[in-house]
């Protein structure tokens, strides 16, 4: 077969007469193939084909053309379907649909959401138990703004005075008692020791004079102030053992019609073990137990003006509380502070231009100085 070429494509033949290009067996007689030949060979140029010739079953070329069109049509159809593969009848490949694999992570999301919700609920529950009174007071303030005047609608007159600071009290102070009046300056006062148990009306003298009650035993936490000198703060309930804190420029007046056990106050407290006063001048930082005796003092300004800052530390030297007061001749905090409790390791910092005096309070409720802040 050397030197011969394929009668179909012109490719080289191997020793068996098989075309190395198209695979045609050229060893057979050419008469078995209708290659490069036509039914029109040998016919006059003016001959006419009959219509039925187009559908003769032995017209292999026509069948190839039809199959080719059908194949292209199938390819186009499959090409429109994004989930099918292109295929050809010539390759014999089967159609395959793309099956979407389920997202396993989607099954885990509900479990994660449930776990997260449990954690959030637990954290919020602990926070609520720790700060429930502050939260309820804040909610009371927020509720008052829900109903507002909107023209034709009625106005709800809810304000701070509608919040019940005494909703958790389990014991009522008797309405019967003694009439009593007090005029007090800035400081801490223990009910049942320095002033009797009772329901009070407070009359401030200056703007922003404040009244604060800290009574964990009866779940009372109150902070009130007025912006006008003529305003009064009423229904201030002081149970025995409650701490009343006043901040005022000079003094405020307290009145009650049902003071309880007034005579018993003479023996309710105890004498202060401290006997000596301490003068502090200029910018200094002192530590109780090293630079001054721990205890309960009455603080007063001697000269100058500035701040006094006290930080309370635990035995492990962790800060647990702090107190600050600005002392000046005409300041809103006044020039004195009564019953300042300074435990062991507490630090006191005094401004540079201020001179103060610490005088032991005459009567105290207890020598448990840490307990005053850990209530």
BALOBA-1460 file (C-alpha; in Angstrom, 3 decimals):
// residues 375
<rec num="1" residu="x" x="0.000" y="0.000" z="0.000"/>
<rec num="2" residu="x" x="3.083" y="2.152" z="-0.057"/>
<rec num="3" residu="x" x="2.459" y="5.391" z="-1.869"/>
<rec num="4" residu="x" x="-1.292" y="5.022" z="-2.001"/>
<rec num="5" residu="x" x="-3.654" y="7.490" z="-0.417"/>
<rec num="6" residu="x" x="-7.073" y="7.126" z="1.185"/>
<rec num="7" residu="x" x="-9.815" y="7.429" z="-1.403"/>
<rec num="8" residu="x" x="-11.985" y="9.259" z="1.160"/>
<rec num="9" residu="x" x="-9.774" y="11.813" z="2.807"/>
<rec num="10" residu="x" x="-6.422" y="11.441" z="1.063"/>
<rec num="11" residu="x" x="-4.703" y="10.322" z="4.214"/>
<rec num="12" residu="x" x="-1.833" y="7.854" z="4.463"/>
<rec num="13" residu="x" x="-2.567" y="4.112" z="4.545"/>
<rec num="14" residu="x" x="-0.949" y="1.556" z="6.790"/>
<rec num="15" residu="x" x="0.228" y="-1.888" z="5.666"/>
<rec num="16" residu="x" x="-3.321" y="-3.275" z="5.943"/>
<rec num="17" residu="x" x="-4.791" y="-0.531" z="3.764"/>
<rec num="18" residu="x" x="-6.491" y="1.239" z="6.736"/>
<rec num="19" residu="x" x="-6.410" y="5.035" z="6.613"/>
<rec num="20" residu="x" x="-4.481" y="6.465" z="9.546"/>
<rec num="21" residu="x" x="-6.609" y="9.636" z="9.422"/>
<rec num="22" residu="x" x="-10.241" y="8.551" z="9.018"/>
<rec num="23" residu="x" x="-9.986" y="4.752" z="9.526"/>
<rec num="24" residu="x" x="-11.440" y="3.765" z="6.109"/>
<rec num="25" residu="x" x="-10.528" y="0.276" z="4.893"/>
<rec num="26" residu="x" x="-9.070" y="0.948" z="1.419"/>
<rec num="27" residu="x" x="-8.248" y="-2.721" z="0.833"/>
<rec num="28" residu="x" x="-11.820" y="-3.366" z="-0.282"/>
<rec num="29" residu="x" x="-12.958" y="-2.669" z="-3.760"/>
<rec num="30" residu="x" x="-13.908" y="0.925" z="-4.415"/>
<rec num="31" residu="x" x="-17.089" y="-0.206" z="-5.954"/>
<rec num="32" residu="x" x="-18.396" y="-1.060" z="-2.472"/>
<rec num="33" residu="x" x="-18.247" y="2.599" z="-1.589"/>
<rec num="34" residu="x" x="-20.047" y="5.538" z="-3.072"/>
<rec num="35" residu="x" x="-17.296" y="7.975" z="-2.333"/>
<rec num="36" residu="x" x="-17.137" y="11.238" z="-4.253"/>
<rec num="37" residu="x" x="-19.802" y="9.863" z="-6.559"/>
<rec num="38" residu="x" x="-23.310" y="10.872" z="-7.353"/>
<rec num="39" residu="x" x="-26.414" y="9.312" z="-8.826"/>
<rec num="40" residu="x" x="-26.142" y="11.981" z="-11.474"/>
<rec num="41" residu="x" x="-22.857" y="10.621" z="-12.815"/>
<rec num="42" residu="x" x="-23.309" y="9.777" z="-16.484"/>
<rec num="43" residu="x" x="-26.596" y="11.636" z="-16.765"/>
<rec num="44" residu="x" x="-27.194" y="14.588" z="-19.116"/>
<rec num="45" residu="x" x="-26.795" y="18.001" z="-17.552"/>
<rec num="46" residu="x" x="-30.437" y="18.769" z="-18.347"/>
<rec num="47" residu="x" x="-31.928" y="15.795" z="-16.505"/>
<rec num="48" residu="x" x="-34.620" y="16.386" z="-13.852"/>
<rec num="49" residu="x" x="-34.934" y="14.656" z="-10.451"/>
<rec num="50" residu="x" x="-38.244" y="13.276" z="-9.349"/>
<rec num="51" residu="x" x="-39.589" y="14.440" z="-5.931"/>
<rec num="52" residu="x" x="-39.556" y="10.951" z="-4.489"/>
<rec num="53" residu="x" x="-35.793" y="10.756" z="-4.956"/>
<rec num="54" residu="x" x="-35.335" y="12.977" z="-1.941"/>
<rec num="55" residu="x" x="-36.746" y="10.235" z="0.272"/>
<rec num="56" residu="x" x="-34.964" y="7.204" z="-1.144"/>
<rec num="57" residu="x" x="-33.785" y="5.078" z="1.754"/>
<rec num="58" residu="x" x="-30.467" y="4.318" z="0.074"/>
<rec num="59" residu="x" x="-29.484" y="7.987" z="0.050"/>
<rec num="60" residu="x" x="-27.026" y="7.805" z="2.912"/>
<rec num="61" residu="x" x="-25.940" y="11.390" z="2.489"/>
<rec num="62" residu="x" x="-29.542" y="12.540" z="3.042"/>
<rec num="63" residu="x" x="-29.803" y="10.440" z="6.173"/>
<rec num="64" residu="x" x="-26.578" y="11.896" z="7.496"/>
<rec num="65" residu="x" x="-27.916" y="15.386" z="6.886"/>
<rec num="66" residu="x" x="-31.192" y="14.636" z="8.708"/>
<rec num="67" residu="x" x="-29.410" y="13.000" z="11.617"/>
<rec num="68" residu="x" x="-27.074" y="15.969" z="11.802"/>
<rec num="69" residu="x" x="-29.990" y="18.398" z="12.059"/>
<rec num="70" residu="x" x="-31.673" y="16.251" z="14.700"/>
<rec num="71" residu="x" x="-28.457" y="16.112" z="16.684"/>
<rec num="72" residu="x" x="-28.053" y="19.910" z="16.564"/>
<rec num="73" residu="x" x="-31.676" y="20.278" z="17.629"/>
<rec num="74" residu="x" x="-31.055" y="18.041" z="20.633"/>
<rec num="75" residu="x" x="-27.968" y="19.977" z="21.571"/>
<rec num="76" residu="x" x="-29.861" y="23.230" z="21.499"/>
<rec num="77" residu="x" x="-32.619" y="21.771" z="23.676"/>
<rec num="78" residu="x" x="-30.199" y="20.452" z="26.223"/>
<rec num="79" residu="x" x="-28.235" y="23.652" z="26.158"/>
<rec num="80" residu="x" x="-31.314" y="25.544" z="27.370"/>
<rec num="81" residu="x" x="-31.599" y="23.320" z="30.430"/>
<rec num="82" residu="x" x="-28.989" y="24.440" z="32.964"/>
<rec num="83" residu="x" x="-29.183" y="21.194" z="34.868"/>
<rec num="84" residu="x" x="-28.527" y="18.878" z="31.810"/>
<rec num="85" residu="x" x="-25.372" y="18.031" z="29.974"/>
<rec num="86" residu="x" x="-24.966" y="18.565" z="26.201"/>
<rec num="87" residu="x" x="-25.005" y="15.300" z="24.342"/>
<rec num="88" residu="x" x="-24.863" y="13.848" z="20.868"/>
<rec num="89" residu="x" x="-26.365" y="10.740" z="19.350"/>
<rec num="90" residu="x" x="-22.927" y="10.081" z="17.864"/>
<rec num="91" residu="x" x="-21.284" y="9.789" z="21.301"/>
<rec num="92" residu="x" x="-23.912" y="7.575" z="22.913"/>
<rec num="93" residu="x" x="-23.747" y="9.457" z="26.227"/>
<rec num="94" residu="x" x="-26.802" y="9.208" z="28.451"/>
<rec num="95" residu="x" x="-28.671" y="12.228" z="29.675"/>
<rec num="96" residu="x" x="-27.974" y="13.123" z="33.279"/>
<rec num="97" residu="x" x="-29.886" y="15.483" z="35.489"/>
<rec num="98" residu="x" x="-28.013" y="17.487" z="38.076"/>
<rec num="99" residu="x" x="-29.346" y="16.567" z="41.494"/>
<rec num="100" residu="x" x="-28.820" y="19.323" z="44.058"/>
<rec num="101" residu="x" x="-27.036" y="18.109" z="47.191"/>
<rec num="102" residu="x" x="-28.954" y="19.116" z="50.314"/>
<rec num="103" residu="x" x="-27.191" y="21.747" z="52.453"/>
<rec num="104" residu="x" x="-26.361" y="19.944" z="55.674"/>
<rec num="105" residu="x" x="-25.456" y="23.219" z="57.370"/>
<rec num="106" residu="x" x="-29.069" y="24.356" z="56.979"/>
<rec num="107" residu="x" x="-30.147" y="21.488" z="59.222"/>
<rec num="108" residu="x" x="-27.785" y="22.712" z="61.932"/>
<rec num="109" residu="x" x="-29.005" y="26.307" z="61.926"/>
<rec num="110" residu="x" x="-32.204" y="25.686" z="63.955"/>
<rec num="111" residu="x" x="-30.146" y="23.943" z="66.651"/>
<rec num="112" residu="x" x="-27.683" y="26.825" z="66.779"/>
<rec num="113" residu="x" x="-30.528" y="29.329" z="67.051"/>
<rec num="114" residu="x" x="-32.101" y="27.388" z="69.928"/>
<rec num="115" residu="x" x="-28.784" y="27.185" z="71.816"/>
<rec num="116" residu="x" x="-28.140" y="30.905" z="71.277"/>
<rec num="117" residu="x" x="-31.653" y="31.770" z="72.487"/>
<rec num="118" residu="x" x="-31.143" y="29.714" z="75.672"/>
<rec num="119" residu="x" x="-27.856" y="31.488" z="76.399"/>
<rec num="120" residu="x" x="-29.384" y="34.932" z="75.840"/>
<rec num="121" residu="x" x="-32.372" y="34.130" z="78.078"/>
<rec num="122" residu="x" x="-30.070" y="32.866" z="80.853"/>
<rec num="123" residu="x" x="-27.855" y="35.964" z="80.707"/>
<rec num="124" residu="x" x="-30.828" y="38.329" z="80.638"/>
<rec num="125" residu="x" x="-32.407" y="36.458" z="83.532"/>
<rec num="126" residu="x" x="-29.301" y="36.890" z="85.691"/>
<rec num="127" residu="x" x="-29.025" y="40.561" z="84.779"/>
<rec num="128" residu="x" x="-32.694" y="41.107" z="85.601"/>
<rec num="129" residu="x" x="-32.375" y="39.499" z="89.036"/>
<rec num="130" residu="x" x="-29.348" y="41.661" z="89.795"/>
<rec num="131" residu="x" x="-30.789" y="44.933" z="88.515"/>
<rec num="132" residu="x" x="-34.541" y="44.302" z="88.543"/>
<rec num="133" residu="x" x="-35.364" y="47.359" z="90.584"/>
<rec num="134" residu="x" x="-33.341" y="49.667" z="88.355"/>
<rec num="135" residu="x" x="-34.901" y="48.045" z="85.276"/>
<rec num="136" residu="x" x="-38.435" y="48.386" z="86.609"/>
<rec num="137" residu="x" x="-37.792" y="52.016" z="87.499"/>
<rec num="138" residu="x" x="-36.446" y="52.665" z="83.988"/>
<rec num="139" residu="x" x="-39.456" y="50.903" z="82.463"/>
<rec num="140" residu="x" x="-41.719" y="53.126" z="84.533"/>
<rec num="141" residu="x" x="-39.960" y="56.191" z="83.118"/>
<rec num="142" residu="x" x="-40.261" y="54.849" z="79.574"/>
<rec num="143" residu="x" x="-43.949" y="54.006" z="79.863"/>
<rec num="144" residu="x" x="-44.836" y="57.577" z="80.679"/>
<rec num="145" residu="x" x="-43.827" y="58.655" z="77.176"/>
<rec num="146" residu="x" x="-45.992" y="56.108" z="75.377"/>
<rec num="147" residu="x" x="-49.237" y="58.060" z="75.692"/>
<rec num="148" residu="x" x="-48.843" y="61.615" z="74.454"/>
<rec num="149" residu="x" x="-51.283" y="64.257" z="73.292"/>
<rec num="150" residu="x" x="-51.903" y="63.823" z="69.550"/>
<rec num="151" residu="x" x="-54.481" y="66.525" z="68.915"/>
<rec num="152" residu="x" x="-57.968" y="65.007" z="69.145"/>
<rec num="153" residu="x" x="-56.825" y="62.071" z="71.289"/>
<rec num="154" residu="x" x="-56.915" y="62.257" z="75.062"/>
<rec num="155" residu="x" x="-53.637" y="62.854" z="76.862"/>
<rec num="156" residu="x" x="-52.406" y="60.374" z="79.436"/>
<rec num="157" residu="x" x="-50.967" y="62.308" z="82.362"/>
<rec num="158" residu="x" x="-48.525" y="59.571" z="83.392"/>
<rec num="159" residu="x" x="-45.312" y="60.958" z="84.894"/>
<rec num="160" residu="x" x="-42.603" y="59.965" z="87.379"/>
<rec num="161" residu="x" x="-44.913" y="60.497" z="90.342"/>
<rec num="162" residu="x" x="-47.054" y="57.568" z="89.127"/>
<rec num="163" residu="x" x="-44.235" y="55.074" z="89.616"/>
<rec num="164" residu="x" x="-44.666" y="53.196" z="92.879"/>
<rec num="165" residu="x" x="-41.317" y="53.137" z="94.677"/>
<rec num="166" residu="x" x="-42.900" y="51.156" z="97.491"/>
<rec num="167" residu="x" x="-44.516" y="48.346" z="95.503"/>
<rec num="168" residu="x" x="-42.325" y="45.673" z="97.116"/>
<rec num="169" residu="x" x="-42.810" y="46.841" z="100.700"/>
<rec num="170" residu="x" x="-44.384" y="44.179" z="102.911"/>
<rec num="171" residu="x" x="-44.886" y="46.296" z="106.051"/>
<rec num="172" residu="x" x="-46.703" y="49.613" z="106.300"/>
<rec num="173" residu="x" x="-45.559" y="52.371" z="108.631"/>
<rec num="174" residu="x" x="-48.369" y="53.098" z="111.134"/>
<rec num="175" residu="x" x="-50.280" y="56.291" z="110.452"/>
<rec num="176" residu="x" x="-50.307" y="57.179" z="114.128"/>
<rec num="177" residu="x" x="-47.171" y="58.666" z="115.634"/>
<rec num="178" residu="x" x="-45.498" y="61.825" z="116.833"/>
<rec num="179" residu="x" x="-45.105" y="65.090" z="114.993"/>
<rec num="180" residu="x" x="-41.459" y="65.920" z="114.294"/>
<rec num="181" residu="x" x="-39.418" y="68.453" z="112.314"/>
<rec num="182" residu="x" x="-35.753" y="68.372" z="111.321"/>
<rec num="183" residu="x" x="-33.407" y="70.675" z="109.399"/>
<rec num="184" residu="x" x="-30.503" y="68.734" z="107.966"/>
<rec num="185" residu="x" x="-27.446" y="69.530" z="105.857"/>
<rec num="186" residu="x" x="-25.730" y="67.326" z="103.243"/>
<rec num="187" residu="x" x="-24.851" y="63.876" z="104.502"/>
<rec num="188" residu="x" x="-25.956" y="60.353" z="105.372"/>
<rec num="189" residu="x" x="-28.624" y="59.718" z="108.002"/>
<rec num="190" residu="x" x="-29.672" y="56.312" z="109.368"/>
<rec num="191" residu="x" x="-33.401" y="56.006" z="110.085"/>
<rec num="192" residu="x" x="-34.108" y="54.798" z="113.638"/>
<rec num="193" residu="x" x="-30.744" y="56.079" z="114.846"/>
<rec num="194" residu="x" x="-30.528" y="59.789" z="113.955"/>
<rec num="195" residu="x" x="-34.071" y="60.404" z="112.678"/>
<rec num="196" residu="x" x="-37.133" y="58.290" z="113.550"/>
<rec num="197" residu="x" x="-39.013" y="55.966" z="111.252"/>
<rec num="198" residu="x" x="-41.908" y="57.728" z="109.559"/>
<rec num="199" residu="x" x="-43.404" y="59.206" z="106.395"/>
<rec num="200" residu="x" x="-41.823" y="62.577" z="105.608"/>
<rec num="201" residu="x" x="-42.336" y="65.647" z="103.487"/>
<rec num="202" residu="x" x="-39.047" y="67.246" z="102.391"/>
<rec num="203" residu="x" x="-38.870" y="70.970" z="101.605"/>
<rec num="204" residu="x" x="-35.686" y="72.000" z="99.765"/>
<rec num="205" residu="x" x="-34.347" y="75.544" z="99.961"/>
<rec num="206" residu="x" x="-32.388" y="75.632" z="96.706"/>
<rec num="207" residu="x" x="-32.614" y="74.300" z="93.212"/>
<rec num="208" residu="x" x="-31.318" y="70.765" z="92.680"/>
<rec num="209" residu="x" x="-31.312" y="69.798" z="96.351"/>
<rec num="210" residu="x" x="-31.587" y="66.002" z="96.218"/>
<rec num="211" residu="x" x="-33.098" y="63.280" z="98.388"/>
<rec num="212" residu="x" x="-31.968" y="59.668" z="98.104"/>
<rec num="213" residu="x" x="-33.107" y="56.518" z="99.932"/>
<rec num="214" residu="x" x="-31.164" y="53.248" z="100.006"/>
<rec num="215" residu="x" x="-33.195" y="50.553" z="101.773"/>
<rec num="216" residu="x" x="-32.432" y="46.999" z="100.519"/>
<rec num="217" residu="x" x="-34.463" y="45.357" z="103.285"/>
<rec num="218" residu="x" x="-37.685" y="46.901" z="101.957"/>
<rec num="219" residu="x" x="-36.567" y="47.130" z="98.299"/>
<rec num="220" residu="x" x="-36.752" y="50.927" z="98.263"/>
<rec num="221" residu="x" x="-34.359" y="52.823" z="96.018"/>
<rec num="222" residu="x" x="-35.401" y="56.413" z="95.512"/>
<rec num="223" residu="x" x="-33.755" y="59.525" z="94.086"/>
<rec num="224" residu="x" x="-35.706" y="62.781" z="93.974"/>
<rec num="225" residu="x" x="-34.891" y="66.435" z="93.397"/>
<rec num="226" residu="x" x="-36.765" y="69.635" z="92.617"/>
<rec num="227" residu="x" x="-36.001" y="72.456" z="90.211"/>
<rec num="228" residu="x" x="-37.991" y="75.065" z="92.120"/>
<rec num="229" residu="x" x="-37.436" y="76.351" z="95.652"/>
<rec num="230" residu="x" x="-41.178" y="76.182" z="96.492"/>
<rec num="231" residu="x" x="-41.631" y="72.565" z="95.451"/>
<rec num="232" residu="x" x="-41.990" y="69.853" z="98.069"/>
<rec num="233" residu="x" x="-41.105" y="66.188" z="97.903"/>
<rec num="234" residu="x" x="-43.819" y="64.205" z="99.612"/>
<rec num="235" residu="x" x="-44.345" y="60.613" z="100.711"/>
<rec num="236" residu="x" x="-40.741" y="59.923" z="101.680"/>
<rec num="237" residu="x" x="-41.006" y="56.695" z="103.675"/>
<rec num="238" residu="x" x="-38.118" y="56.015" z="105.988"/>
<rec num="239" residu="x" x="-38.118" y="52.545" z="107.525"/>
<rec num="240" residu="x" x="-35.863" y="51.712" z="110.441"/>
<rec num="241" residu="x" x="-32.366" y="50.961" z="109.127"/>
<rec num="242" residu="x" x="-32.807" y="52.847" z="105.821"/>
<rec num="243" residu="x" x="-30.085" y="55.237" z="104.683"/>
<rec num="244" residu="x" x="-31.199" y="58.739" z="103.774"/>
<rec num="245" residu="x" x="-28.687" y="60.763" z="101.742"/>
<rec num="246" residu="x" x="-29.131" y="64.513" z="101.265"/>
<rec num="247" residu="x" x="-27.167" y="66.797" z="98.951"/>
<rec num="248" residu="x" x="-28.002" y="70.480" z="99.336"/>
<rec num="249" residu="x" x="-26.446" y="73.927" z="99.243"/>
<rec num="250" residu="x" x="-27.360" y="74.707" z="102.849"/>
<rec num="251" residu="x" x="-30.098" y="72.635" z="104.538"/>
<rec num="252" residu="x" x="-33.457" y="71.009" z="103.801"/>
<rec num="253" residu="x" x="-36.468" y="70.667" z="106.092"/>
<rec num="254" residu="x" x="-38.109" y="67.368" z="106.962"/>
<rec num="255" residu="x" x="-41.546" y="67.038" z="108.537"/>
<rec num="256" residu="x" x="-43.507" y="63.987" z="109.660"/>
<rec num="257" residu="x" x="-46.780" y="63.418" z="111.537"/>
<rec num="258" residu="x" x="-46.147" y="59.782" z="112.389"/>
<rec num="259" residu="x" x="-42.613" y="59.494" z="113.791"/>
<rec num="260" residu="x" x="-42.155" y="56.055" z="115.389"/>
<rec num="261" residu="x" x="-40.314" y="55.195" z="118.601"/>
<rec num="262" residu="x" x="-38.714" y="58.614" z="119.082"/>
<rec num="263" residu="x" x="-37.627" y="57.846" z="122.624"/>
<rec num="264" residu="x" x="-36.005" y="54.584" z="121.577"/>
<rec num="265" residu="x" x="-33.527" y="56.468" z="119.358"/>
<rec num="266" residu="x" x="-31.560" y="57.511" z="122.463"/>
<rec num="267" residu="x" x="-30.254" y="53.954" z="122.807"/>
<rec num="268" residu="x" x="-30.563" y="52.813" z="119.190"/>
<rec num="269" residu="x" x="-27.047" y="53.880" z="118.185"/>
<rec num="270" residu="x" x="-23.634" y="53.760" z="119.777"/>
<rec num="271" residu="x" x="-20.880" y="56.189" z="120.588"/>
<rec num="272" residu="x" x="-18.183" y="56.732" z="118.012"/>
<rec num="273" residu="x" x="-14.902" y="55.088" z="119.031"/>
<rec num="274" residu="x" x="-13.021" y="57.888" z="117.231"/>
<rec num="275" residu="x" x="-12.184" y="60.918" z="119.354"/>
<rec num="276" residu="x" x="-9.676" y="62.995" z="117.398"/>
<rec num="277" residu="x" x="-10.240" y="65.309" z="114.452"/>
<rec num="278" residu="x" x="-7.997" y="65.336" z="111.375"/>
<rec num="279" residu="x" x="-7.056" y="68.435" z="109.329"/>
<rec num="280" residu="x" x="-5.988" y="67.899" z="105.711"/>
<rec num="281" residu="x" x="-4.567" y="70.700" z="103.572"/>
<rec num="282" residu="x" x="-3.366" y="70.842" z="99.986"/>
<rec num="283" residu="x" x="-3.188" y="68.160" z="97.337"/>
<rec num="284" residu="x" x="-2.778" y="64.907" z="99.194"/>
<rec num="285" residu="x" x="-3.822" y="61.279" z="98.950"/>
<rec num="286" residu="x" x="-4.331" y="59.523" z="102.273"/>
<rec num="287" residu="x" x="-5.029" y="55.856" z="103.039"/>
<rec num="288" residu="x" x="-7.245" y="54.803" z="105.936"/>
<rec num="289" residu="x" x="-5.323" y="52.624" z="108.376"/>
<rec num="290" residu="x" x="-2.036" y="54.268" z="107.501"/>
<rec num="291" residu="x" x="-2.525" y="58.050" z="107.257"/>
<rec num="292" residu="x" x="-5.799" y="58.341" z="109.241"/>
<rec num="293" residu="x" x="-7.972" y="56.136" z="111.397"/>
<rec num="294" residu="x" x="-10.819" y="54.256" z="109.680"/>
<rec num="295" residu="x" x="-14.213" y="55.307" z="110.922"/>
<rec num="296" residu="x" x="-17.146" y="57.666" z="110.507"/>
<rec num="297" residu="x" x="-16.520" y="61.409" z="110.227"/>
<rec num="298" residu="x" x="-18.305" y="64.691" z="109.677"/>
<rec num="299" residu="x" x="-16.524" y="66.507" z="106.847"/>
<rec num="300" residu="x" x="-16.342" y="70.304" z="106.684"/>
<rec num="301" residu="x" x="-14.568" y="72.887" z="104.539"/>
<rec num="302" residu="x" x="-12.064" y="75.071" z="106.363"/>
<rec num="303" residu="x" x="-10.810" y="77.179" z="103.464"/>
<rec num="304" residu="x" x="-10.436" y="77.189" z="99.715"/>
<rec num="305" residu="x" x="-12.541" y="75.133" z="97.330"/>
<rec num="306" residu="x" x="-12.218" y="71.828" z="95.507"/>
<rec num="307" residu="x" x="-13.057" y="68.160" z="95.449"/>
<rec num="308" residu="x" x="-12.788" y="65.405" z="98.003"/>
<rec num="309" residu="x" x="-12.737" y="61.934" z="96.430"/>
<rec num="310" residu="x" x="-12.985" y="58.734" z="98.452"/>
<rec num="311" residu="x" x="-12.502" y="55.271" z="96.942"/>
<rec num="312" residu="x" x="-13.518" y="52.174" z="98.917"/>
<rec num="313" residu="x" x="-11.439" y="48.990" z="98.467"/>
<rec num="314" residu="x" x="-12.060" y="45.433" z="99.595"/>
<rec num="315" residu="x" x="-9.520" y="43.334" z="101.472"/>
<rec num="316" residu="x" x="-8.391" y="42.062" z="98.061"/>
<rec num="317" residu="x" x="-7.756" y="45.673" z="96.972"/>
<rec num="318" residu="x" x="-10.663" y="45.673" z="94.542"/>
<rec num="319" residu="x" x="-12.654" y="48.904" z="94.179"/>
<rec num="320" residu="x" x="-16.184" y="48.350" z="95.497"/>
<rec num="321" residu="x" x="-17.519" y="51.902" z="95.840"/>
<rec num="322" residu="x" x="-16.604" y="55.576" z="95.569"/>
<rec num="323" residu="x" x="-17.814" y="58.939" z="96.809"/>
<rec num="324" residu="x" x="-17.070" y="62.477" z="95.629"/>
<rec num="325" residu="x" x="-18.081" y="65.919" z="96.852"/>
<rec num="326" residu="x" x="-17.231" y="69.449" z="95.718"/>
<rec num="327" residu="x" x="-16.867" y="71.766" z="98.700"/>
<rec num="328" residu="x" x="-17.116" y="75.515" z="98.156"/>
<rec num="329" residu="x" x="-18.641" y="78.589" z="99.747"/>
<rec num="330" residu="x" x="-21.485" y="78.921" z="97.249"/>
<rec num="331" residu="x" x="-21.551" y="75.538" z="95.508"/>
<rec num="332" residu="x" x="-24.648" y="73.382" z="95.112"/>
<rec num="333" residu="x" x="-23.066" y="70.636" z="97.304"/>
<rec num="334" residu="x" x="-22.509" y="72.966" z="100.239"/>
<rec num="335" residu="x" x="-19.573" y="73.135" z="102.626"/>
<rec num="336" residu="x" x="-20.179" y="70.079" z="104.826"/>
<rec num="337" residu="x" x="-21.053" y="66.378" z="104.661"/>
<rec num="338" residu="x" x="-22.362" y="64.404" z="107.630"/>
<rec num="339" residu="x" x="-21.585" y="60.772" z="108.409"/>
<rec num="340" residu="x" x="-18.822" y="60.022" z="105.903"/>
<rec num="341" residu="x" x="-17.860" y="56.350" z="106.335"/>
<rec num="342" residu="x" x="-14.182" y="55.560" z="105.635"/>
<rec num="343" residu="x" x="-13.301" y="51.826" z="105.960"/>
<rec num="344" residu="x" x="-9.845" y="50.285" z="106.163"/>
<rec num="345" residu="x" x="-7.714" y="50.746" z="102.998"/>
<rec num="346" residu="x" x="-10.002" y="53.462" z="101.614"/>
<rec num="347" residu="x" x="-8.154" y="56.336" z="99.943"/>
<rec num="348" residu="x" x="-9.011" y="60.035" z="100.206"/>
<rec num="349" residu="x" x="-7.751" y="62.583" z="97.689"/>
<rec num="350" residu="x" x="-8.026" y="66.301" z="98.389"/>
<rec num="351" residu="x" x="-7.691" y="69.108" z="95.833"/>
<rec num="352" residu="x" x="-4.675" y="71.393" z="95.991"/>
<rec num="353" residu="x" x="-6.486" y="74.594" z="97.036"/>
<rec num="354" residu="x" x="-8.757" y="72.962" z="99.632"/>
<rec num="355" residu="x" x="-8.367" y="72.577" z="103.385"/>
<rec num="356" residu="x" x="-10.804" y="70.256" z="105.191"/>
<rec num="357" residu="x" x="-11.456" y="68.927" z="108.669"/>
<rec num="358" residu="x" x="-12.662" y="65.453" z="109.625"/>
<rec num="359" residu="x" x="-14.541" y="65.393" z="112.924"/>
<rec num="360" residu="x" x="-15.788" y="62.072" z="114.402"/>
<rec num="361" residu="x" x="-19.593" y="61.815" z="114.186"/>
<rec num="362" residu="x" x="-21.190" y="61.803" z="117.635"/>
<rec num="363" residu="x" x="-23.452" y="58.787" z="117.226"/>
<rec num="364" residu="x" x="-23.110" y="55.937" z="114.756"/>
<rec num="365" residu="x" x="-25.198" y="52.915" z="113.837"/>
<rec num="366" residu="x" x="-22.366" y="50.385" z="113.646"/>
<rec num="367" residu="x" x="-18.603" y="49.966" z="113.433"/>
<rec num="368" residu="x" x="-19.052" y="47.624" z="110.453"/>
<rec num="369" residu="x" x="-17.738" y="50.199" z="108.000"/>
<rec num="370" residu="x" x="-17.611" y="47.810" z="105.040"/>
<rec num="371" residu="x" x="-21.185" y="46.784" z="105.756"/>
<rec num="372" residu="x" x="-22.322" y="50.362" z="105.133"/>
<rec num="373" residu="x" x="-21.305" y="49.970" z="101.454"/>
<rec num="374" residu="x" x="-22.095" y="46.266" z="101.047"/>
<rec num="375" residu="x" x="-25.790" y="46.570" z="101.896"/>
